[in-house]
Amino acid sequence: MDFTLSPESKMMVKAASDFCEKEILPIADSIIENNDYPEDLLVKFAKVRMLGLAVPKEYGGVGTTNLNIILIAEELGKTGTVCAWPMLMNNSTAETIYRWGSEAVREKFLPPLCDGSAYASTAFTEPATGSDPTAITTTAVPDGDDFIVNGAKRYITGGNKKGYGVFYVKDGELKDQKANVTALIVDKSSEGYTTSAPWEFMGLEGMNCVDVFFKDVRVPKSNVLGERGNGFRILLHWIAVERIEQAGYMVGLGQAALDQAVKYTKERLVRGKPMAFMQGIQWMLGDMKSRVDACRYLTYRAACIHDEEGPFDVVSSELKIFVVPTIQEVTRMALQIHGAYGYSKEYKIEGLFRIAAHAGIVASSTELNKTIAGSALVR
Ligand SMILES: Cc1cc2nc3c(=O)[nH]c(=O)nc-3n(C[C@H](O)[C@H](O)[C@H](O)COP(=O)(O)OP(=O)(O)OC[C@H]3O[C@@H](n4cnc5c(N)ncnc54)[C@H](O)[C@@H]3O)c2cc1C
């Protein structure tokens, strides 16, 4: 067991940290104000080789490890902005397309996801279901060489941004309608594809989560990933990858909360002395640090298991169970240390606390992951 990062990983952390300093932090306030990020955000990520991270070089990718992706997610989490999400969405969707796409599909769809000219989405949630993808009702009915897609998706990240999405639909021709889920690449500029205004959330401003409406949208049959009716397996893989990336982001968020708390305790005076000298405060800081470290190494372990092609669905569920509430508690403690200032929008910790709240729901709920981890033990 080796807890030291390789020279390549250290280089990536440094590059990501420099990128955040130069390109992300200066636009953090304007993203919140506009509830949107600049259109060229992904191109900027591409220029510093942070797109197509899991995709081989021949398709325009970087071909690096999952651990390195998590290290980058952590740096982005520290910014307390939404910017990690379009970038991670492109990376995880590109990984799905690489893993299950035909050669023609890979050649067509991967380069634009790797050079930042296309924004990716992955869509399974619908108005009536999020936790049970077998209950989705959006249908794809075969018509010659195409499918005709009808239905609606909900809360789709980047659904309103030009590019492609992997949409999970029911194949209208297959008999077993309960189990049958098909993964289909849809061009978001297709005729009949429309979106709502972005949802307003308590945090994650600029996430660009929209409802997507399909009205007789024509999609080539060649855009199917894997086999028709076999998309549930693909979705489970994507969600497990997403859970690890989310945990990396949360570790960064927790580290930022701790850093803010340490800084504040050194500046704030109580009876003429910095708060940092009070034992009760030091206990809180020590407690927060050990929690962030524990979350960090649990997350790195999951990424390493993914790199070794080991089964990572259960370990990624463990991240949901442990990392999410632990980092949420760390942001709460950091807010508490800031007193009333922590509750005000003047301080970064207020935003970190609100962002942390998303993680028990997005990329599958905590309760579902308890079921995954618990049932694996008794199966
Ligand atoms: C910021 C944000 C971004 C998102 N981005 C995307 C995206 O890009 N693509 C996409 O497809 N979706 C996206 N979503 C949707 C998200 O994935 C779903 O909200 C999530 O899967 C939960 O589904 P739901 O909201 O329908 O909750 P429900 O499924 O209705 O669950 C409600 C509650 O019931 C519990 N519950 C449900 N079933 C069970 C069970 N069997 N056992 C125990 N408890 C259960 C859940 O744990 C939860 O607490 C996003 C959501 C948000 C907020």
The ligand as an ORCA input file, in Angstrom:
! r2SCAN-3c Opt
* xyz 0 1
  C     -28.192     19.444     -9.070
  C     -28.787     18.239     -9.705
  C     -28.243     17.720    -10.863
  C     -28.813     16.595    -11.479
  N     -28.300     16.146    -12.680
  C     -28.887     15.092    -13.296
  C     -28.447     14.655    -14.589
  O     -27.524     15.247    -15.182
  N     -29.054     13.595    -15.153
  C     -30.088     12.939    -14.562
  O     -30.602     12.003    -15.140
  N     -30.552     13.327    -13.334
  C     -29.986     14.390    -12.700
  N     -30.448     14.809    -11.469
  C     -31.535     14.091    -10.837
  C     -31.040     13.143     -9.740
  O     -30.232     12.135    -10.265
  C     -32.271     12.572     -9.035
  O     -32.852     13.641     -8.347
  C     -31.911     11.440     -8.082
  O     -31.578     10.286     -8.817
  C     -33.056     11.129     -7.115
  O     -34.246     10.975     -7.816
  P     -35.567     11.772     -7.360
  O     -35.206     13.195     -7.123
  O     -36.626     11.464     -8.346
  O     -35.932     11.182     -5.962
  P     -36.879      9.905     -5.679
  O     -36.431      8.752     -6.488
  O     -38.290     10.330     -5.764
  O     -36.515      9.644     -4.156
  C     -37.033     10.476     -3.099
  C     -36.558      9.942     -1.758
  O     -37.005      8.579     -1.605
  C     -35.902      7.729     -1.345
  N     -36.090      6.441     -2.028
  C     -36.473      6.243     -3.315
  N     -36.471      4.920     -3.599
  C     -36.062      4.279     -2.483
  C     -35.854      2.917     -2.136
  N     -36.033      1.934     -3.024
  N     -35.431      2.629     -0.882
  C     -35.242      3.619      0.029
  N     -35.423      4.936     -0.222
  C     -35.831      5.250     -1.469
  C     -34.694      8.430     -1.893
  O     -33.523      8.019     -1.234
  C     -35.019      9.891     -1.635
  O     -34.635     10.222     -0.348
  C     -29.918     15.947    -10.876
  C     -30.464     16.468     -9.687
  C     -29.926     17.606     -9.117
  C     -30.541     18.157     -7.860
*
